[in-house]
């Protein structure tokens, strides 16, 4: 079954509609989608802390890297007396061995394993920050030099991506850093990558797939920020940053890494740190499953261990050798071990939908994600039910003969359910497998709320420059993201901004670090099609109407210029259908009249044509679309000096997209303009505005 996306949102004083729908082909049987959706309540099998062989001597301010099945601890000591130590820990034999010392004593540095070698990066030499990078070869037990790190700094972290590059992250020089650099061993060069939105030092970090995670730290105050960077594989300097659920505590001098939980897959783990609570150094440990809405607390580390870049994951174990125990350096070595998979174990991993808040009368997909937690391929059954506030069953279904290999998940779509009653509902799912060895994860339930459109929910504004009007609001249904582009913070001439911000409805967070439009514009709209956002015309800071056409590529986070509009337009309506962008009405190039023209841009041909014009001048009104149907709701008729009083519908000819049949369909409750509009199946919404053009 195709997913149904329905979004209605107004950002700032003047919003734009957000609506996109695909038709349902539900035939009564659950469908399978192998793409895992956003997780609401993932199941985590919690492990236990175990004690390993003590360090040769107490250590903190050191760093640990991994090569294969061995850990390499470098440097460390008092910050005024750093060491050149290099110790190797063999996981198989649980033993430490002293190796050749580093050429440079250092503390508060970072290290990473890359292509069979250990890189010790930057740090503090006892009197000053350094930018030296030294490379250890375990085969020859020798050290060599690599290109210097671009900044002399301390308290940074380093992560290896696909055994191709090392990313150096944050830290402190003369200031707290948000910089990110990556190292290419082939060219022996460091290159600056996209900076983090928030500067931090003494933080935790990890890489899973193409995603870089950075959490907590210190930048003049303890922080909880969780920064998520999507690395562009074709351009490793390009990282698209968003924010995730905050780390549970404001913590500095913490540590963390990625680790493989057999029951869940690759996750992040952070432990210990210096914080604002009591005692000052805490033993708390947390786990984050990528895509989930929060961190999960697990068993406290038995011995406090911070002030080091020393948390590393190898297979299903998270290792933390040494560290500061709250009073002195420690030689205690503890590791958190996730349980090994059982022979036969399936269960419910997540219930992506329904969740959160559901609108009454609007169908929602019922989707359950089972997982094979065991070591063998299994064939099993999955069941789901929804109960209303009185505990009456209002939906139930079963899916039998689901076959999954070990460690795999799958989305099972049981079709659509339409809520008819307000209030808190419960969705419950469970698996049935003969011989299942772990009943604890068989069942998962979660609550969600059914409400009406009569209430509005406030969401987090962007972290900077969030006052905005006359901007474009664009919904990306493929990735469930919302973009706020351009506009003005105060409505004054010359105050338009070029900013492009992205909102994630799942995490209720913004990315304000995207590429700006090539120049500032207001009175614009935008449309999404196939990974790109199209923004025509608009009002410039020079006080002119523009015919420039900008195109934003989401994957590359870059803007290009398309073919110019046939005529300059601002305050127009916009619609998108089947690879066509329609610019409807708007103010003319001389800024002294409205228009009735409709211009169509075809994405494939990269050309503009003129479509059937509308029967009356239109600008500064609400435009929305649903499938091949366009609606104009409210607006200004400058020729008559009045606001619109009716709704105009346009149906696009599927054989000739320049041919649009326009029809007046209903009266508005009142004459209105400078409003937003939204179309949902069977309903139109008019939001805000100026009644009769009066303020």
N, C-alpha and C positions, 0 to 999 in steps of 0.2 A: 504494500500500500504506500502510495506517495504520502509524504509528510504534508500536513496542512499548516501553513504559517499565517497567523493573524496578528497584526501589531497595530496599535493605535497609540500615538505618542505626540505630545506637543512640547517642544523645548523652546524656552524663551518666550517672547511676546508674540512672535509670528512663527507658526510652525508649518509643517507640510505633512501631507498624508503619508502614511506608511501602510501599504497593503499589498500582499502578494498571495496567490493561492494556486494550488495545483489540484486538478480534479481527482476524486477518489475512485479507485477501481475495486473497492472491497467486495469480495464475493462470498464472505462468510467464514473463510478459513484463515488462521493466523499466518502472517507473512514473516519472512526472515530477512533481516538486514544485518550484515556483518559489521557495519560501522557502529562502534560504541558511542552512545550519546553522552551528554553531560550527566555526571553522577550526582545523585542527591544524598544517598546514604550507603556508600560502598562498604562491603564486609571486609574487615581486616583481622586476620589471625595474629594475635599478639604473641610475641616470643618472650624470651627471658634473657636477662643479663648473666653472663658466665665470666669467670676469672681466667685469664691467660697468664703465661709466664711473665713475671715482672721485668721491667726494663733493667738494663745493666746499672743504671743510676737514675735518680729522680730527674725529671725534665718538665719544663714548660717553655712557652714561646717557641716551640719547635714546629716542624711541618712534616707530614707523612704523605708519601705517594705510593702507588701500587704498580708493580710490574708482574703480570701473571699471578702466581700464587704466593708472592712475597711482598712485604711492606718494607719501605725504606724511610727511616726516620733521620732527618737532617737538622743540624744546628740546635738551637735552643740554649737555655741557661738564663742567668740573670741578664736583664737588658743592658747592664753596664759591663757584663763579662760574657759575651756570647762565645759559643764553641764552634769548632769545625767538625763535630761528630757526624758520623754516618753509620747507622746500624741497620742491619738487615734482619727482618723477622720472617721465618719460614712457617707458613700456616700449617703445612703438613706435619712438621716435627715439633711445633710450638717452642721454637728456640730462637734466641737472638745471637747474631754474630757481628763483631766490629769490622767495618770495612774501611777503605782508604779515606782519610779525612778530606773535607772540602778545602779548596784553595782559600776560601774566604770565610772567616767566622761570621755568623749572622744569627739574628733572632727575628721574630715577627715577620717572617718571609712566607712565601708560598712555594709549593712544589707540585709537580705533576709528572706522570709517566707518559711517555710518548715514544712509540716505535722502539720499545725495548730499552729505553734510557730514561733516567730521572733528571728532571730540570729543577734546580733550586733558583728561585727568582726573587730579586730585589731584597728588601728587608732593612734591618738596622744593624750596624757593625759595632755598636757600643758607644759611638759618639755622633753618628750622622746616618741619615737614610742613604741607601746605596741602590744602584740600578744594575749591578752586576748579575749576570746569569751564568751559572756553571752547570755542566752536564756530566752525570755519572753513568758509566758503562759497566753494568754488572758482570759482563763476560770477561772484561780485562781488568776490572777493579781499578779503573782510572778515571780521573776527572779532566774535563777540557772546558774551554770557554765557548759561549754562544753570544749572539748579538745582545747588547745591553737592552734592558727594559727601557721603554721610552721615558719613564719617570722614576726618579729616585723616591721610593716610598716604602712604607711598612704597613702591616695589617691588611694586606690584600689577600685574595684567594686566586686559585688557578684551577681550571677544569679542562679536560681533554675531550675534544669532539671527534668522534669517528676515527680515532688514532691518526688523524691528519693534522690537526692544529691544537695549540694550547691557547685558551682564552685567559687573560689576566684581568681581574675584576676589582674595581674600587680601590680602597686603601686610604692612606693618609700621607701627604707630603707636607707642604706648608699649609695645606687646606685639605678638607675631606673631599674625596674624589668620587665622581660618577663615571669616570672614564673606563672604557673597555678596549683592550688590545688583543689581537690574535697573532700567534707566532707560526710562521711557515718554516719547517725544518729544511725544506728543499732549497729555499732561497736564503735561509738564515736571516729573516727579517721579521720585524714587528710592524703591524699595520693597525691604525686606529679603527675601531668598529663603532657602531651606534652607541652613544652614551646612555647610561641608565637614567630614568627620570629623577631618581633620588640618590644623592651621594651617600656612601656608607663605607665603614671600615669594620673590621672584627665581626664579619657577618658569616652566615652559612651559604653554601652554594652547591649546585649539582647540575649535571646535564643528563637528560633522558631523550634519546633520539636527537631531534633538531631543536630541542627547547632547553634554554639556559634558565635556571632558577636561582634567584638571590633573595635571601630573607634576613630580616632583623639587622642588627649592627648598631653603630653609633655615628652620629654626625653633628655632635654638639649636644645631643640628647639621645637617650636610648630610643630605638625605633622598632616598630612591628611590621614595617612595609614588606610586602611579598611581591617582588618584581619578576615578571615572567617574560623572557625574551625569545622570540621565534627567529632562529637563524635561517637566513636564506641560503640553501645549499649551493646555489649558483653564484652567490656573492657573499662570502662569509663575513665581510665587513658590515653587511646590512642585517641589523637585528631589529625586529619590530617588538616594542616593549608594551606590555599591558600590566595591570595590577591584579593580583589574586587575593584570596582571603588572607587577612592579616595573620602573622605568626602570633600564637596565643599569648606570648609575654613580650614586653619591651626588653630586649636582651642584647648585650654586646659580648664580645669575646666568646661567642658561641661557636659551634662547629656543626657540620653536617655533610651529607653526600647522598648520592643515589644508591639504592640497595635493592636486591631482588627478593621480594616476598613471594614464596612459591604459591601462596593462596591468592595473591592479588596481582602480581607482576611487578614491574619496576616502579618504585616509589621513592620518596624523599624521606630522610630522617634527620632531625636536628636534636641536639642534646646539650644540656648544661649551659652555663653562661653567667655573666655578671649583669644584674638587673636592679630595678628600683625597689624590689621587695626585700623581705627579711627571711633567711640570711642573704647577704649580698651576693653570694655565689650559690646558684640553685642546681639541683640534680634533675630537673624536669626534662622529659624526652617526648618528642612528638613525631607523628608520621603524617605525610600528605600523599594522597593518591591523586595523580594528575587528573584534572577535570572535575574533582569534587569541590564541594562548597566550603570545606573547613578542614583544619588540622585535627588530628585525633591524638589525645594523650595516651601514652603507654607507660609501662613500668618505669619508675624513677631509676636513674643510674645509681647503683649502690654507693659509689664514691664520686663526689663532685670532681669535675675535670674540665677546666676551661683554660682560657689564655693560651690557646695553641690552635694551629690549623691541622688538627690531627684526627678528624673523623673521616674514615674511608669505608666504602662498601665493597665487599668481594663476595660475589654470588649471593647467598642468603644471610650473610653475617655483616654487621656494622661494627668496625673496630675503632677503639679509642684508647691508644696507649699514652700513659702519662698525663701531664697537665697540672694545673694549679688546683689544689683541693680546698681552697678557702683560707689557708694559712701558709702553705709552702708548696714547693714543687713536689710532685708525686712520682713514684715508680710503679704505681698500680696500673695494670693493664686489664681492662674489661671490654667485653664485646657483647653486642645484642644479637641473639641468634633467632631467626624466624624458624618455625617448625617446618620440617620437611613434609612434602606432600604424602598423603596416604595413598594406598593402592586404588581404592574406590571411594570417590568423594565428589559429588556434585551439589550445587546449591544455588541460591539466588544471589547474584552479585549486586544488582541495583534495579531500581524501578524508575526509569527516566521519566515516565509519564503515566498518569497525571501526577503533578507535583506543584507545590507552591500555591498560586491562586488561579482558579479556573473560572471562566465566565459562564454564568447560567445560560442555558439554551444554545451554547456553542459546542459543537462536537470536539472531542479530544481523542487522540490516539491512546490506547492502552498498550504500553510497551514495557516488557520485562526483560531483563538481561540475566540469563543464567550463566554459570561458569562451571567448567570441569576443573575442579581443584586437584584431582587425583593424578595418578601416574599412568592410567590406562584410558584408551578411548571408551566412551560410554554412550549408551542409548537410553534415554530416560523421558519422563513426562513432566510437563510444567502446567501449573494451575494458577488461576488468578481470580480474585473476586473483589468487588467494591461494595462497601456498606455505607449507607447514608447515616445522618446523625442519630437516627433511632435504631441503628444496627441492622436494619433490614438490608438484605442483599439486593442491589440494584443492577449489578453486572457480574457475570461469571462465565468463564470459558476454560478450556483445556487444550493443550497441544501435546500430542504424543509422538513418540519416535523421533525425538531430537537427538542428533548424533554430534558429539563434540570431541575433538582430540584433546589430549592433556593440556591444561593451562589456557584453553581458549574460551572466549566469551562470544555471545551472539545476541542480537536484539530480536526478540519475538514480538511482532506486532499483532495483537489480538483484535484489531479493528477499532472502530470509533464507538465512543459512548457519549451520550448527550445528557448532561446534568439537568435535572428539573427541580431540585430542591436546594435552598441556600444552606450554608453551614459547613461544619467540619465533617469530612468524609474520610474513610480509611480504605486504602488499597493494600491488599495482602496477596503475596505470591509464594508458592512453595513447589519444590521438586519431589518427584517420586522415583527412587532407584533401588531396586532389590540389592541388598548387600552394602548399602551406603554406610561408610565407617564413621561419618561425622554428622550426626543429625543437627548439630548446633547451627550450621549455615544453610540448612534446607529451606528455612522460612524467613521472609523479610516483609515487613509492613511499614507503611508510612502514612501520615495524614496530609491532607490537602484541603484547601478551603474553596468553597463555591460561593461566588459573590456576583453582584450585578455591575453593570457599567455605571451605576449611579454614584460610585465613590471613586475618588482619585487617590493614588498612592504617591507620595513624594519619593524621588530617587536621588542618589548622590549627584551633585553638580560636578563638573570638571574641576580639577585641582587648581586651575589658573585661568584667568581671562574668560570667565564663564557667562558674564552678562552679555546677552546677544539678542538681536532681532534682525529681521530681513535676511536671515541666513538660509541656507539649504539644509534640510533634514532628510537623510537618505537611509533607507533600510536595505541591508544586504541579507536576503533570505537564505542564501546558500551557507552563510557562516553565522547567522543570527546575530548580526552586529548592526549598530546604528551610528551614522556619521553626522556630525555637525560641522558645516563648512562655511567659512566667510561670515558676512554680516557685519553689523555695527554694534558696539556696546552701549551706545547712548543716542543714536538717531541723528547725530550732528554731522553736517557735511564734512567730508574728508576723514571720517573716523572708521571707515571699513577696515576689516582685518583679513588676513589671508589664511588664518588658522584652519587646520583640518583635525578634528578630534574624533575618536572612535569610542563608543560605549558598548560594554558587554552586559546585556540584561541579566545573564546568569549570575555573574559575580558582583553586579551593581558597581562597576568600576570603569574608569576612563583611561584611555591612552592619549595623552596630549603631546606625544613626541613624534607625530607623523609629519611627513613632508608638507610644507605650506603650499597653497595655490601659488602659481607664478606671480600673481599680483592680487591686491585686495579688492573684493567685490561685495556689494550688497544687493538686495532685491533680486536674489537668485533662487533657483530651484535646481535640484539634481535628480538624476535617475540612475538606477543600477541595472546593469545587464552583463551577465557572464564574466564576473570578476573585475568589472570596471565601473566607475561612476562618471557620469557625463553632466557637465555644468556649463550651460550656454549663457552668453551675454552677461547682463548685470550692470550695476551702477558703480562707476569708478570713483576713486578719491579726487580725481580731477574734475568731477561734476559732469561727466559725460556718460552717455548710453553706449554700451559696448556690443560689438558683434563677435567678440573673441569666444572661442569654444574650447574649454579645457577638459581633459580626460585624465582621471586618476586611476592608475593601475594598483590594485590592492596588494597583489603578490610582491611587486617590486617597490612599493611605497614611493611611487614617482608620478609626476605629472607630465603630460605632453599636450601639445596644441593640435586640435583637429581642424577641419575645414571651417572657415568662418560662416556664421549665420548669414543667410541671404540679406538680412537687415538687422540692425541693432535692436535689442529688446531688453526690457527689464520689467519686473513685477508681472511676469507672464504665468500661465498655467503650464504644467508639464505632465506628460503621461508616457509610459513605456509599455510596448507590446511587441513581443516576438522579434526582438532585435531592432526595433524602431523607437526612436526618441521623438516625441511630439512637443513642439513649443507652441503654445496656444495663446493668441492675443498678446497682451502686454503693452507697455508704453512705447510710443514711436521714437525714432532716432532724435527728433527735435525736442523731445520731452514735453510736448504740448498737446498730445492727443493719444487716445487709446487706439487699439487696432482690432481687426477681426480676422487677421491672417492666422493660418496654421502651417508651420514648417515641420517637415518630417526628415529626420536624419536616419539613414539606414547604416547600421554598423558594418554589415558585410561589404557594401559598395563604397562606404566612406563618403557618401554624397548627401546633400540636402535637396529636397524637392518641396513643392507646395501642395498641401492637401486642402480638402474642402474647408472653406472658411466658416467661422461661426456667425450666427445671425445678428449678433450685437457686440459692440465693443466690450472688451473684458480686460481688466488688470486688477491687481491687488485683491484677489479673491482666492477662494479655496478650490483647488483642482485635485481630483483623485481618480483612480482607475481600478478596475477589477476585470481581469481577463481582457477581452477586446472591447470593453465598454469604458468610456470616459465620462466623468461627471464634473460639471462646473457648478459650484455651490457658493453663492454670494460673489461680490466683486464690485468694481466701479464701471459704470457706463459714462465715460468722460464726455461723450457727445451730448448726452442729456443732463450731465451733472448730477446723476443719481446713483444710488446703490442698487444692485440687482435684487429682484423680488421673487425670482423663480429659479428652479434647478434645470440646467440644460444637460441633456444626455447625448453622447455621441457614440454610435456603434461603428466600429471599423470593419470595412469590407475585407474579409480574409484573403480574397483573391486579388484585390487592388487596394493596398493599405493607404493610398492617397485619397480614397473615396470613403468619406465618413458621413453617416446619416445623423444629422442633428435634430433633436426633438425636445421641446419644452415639456417637462413631465409633471411638475408639481410646484405649488407656491411655497416659499419660505415662510417661517413663522413671522418674520419681519424683514424689512430691507436691511441688508448687511454687507459689509466689506471688510477687507484686511483681516480676514478670518482664516482658519484652517478647516480642512474637510478630510473625511476618511470614509472609505467604502468597505463594508464587510458584507458577506452573503446576506442578501435580503434587507440590508440596512445602510443608511447614509447618516453620517454624523457631521454636524456643523459646530465648530468649536471657537469660542471667543469672537472677536471682531468689533467693528464700529457700527452700531445701529444707526441707520439713516445717515451714515458718514459723520455722525456726531461723536465727539470724544467722551 
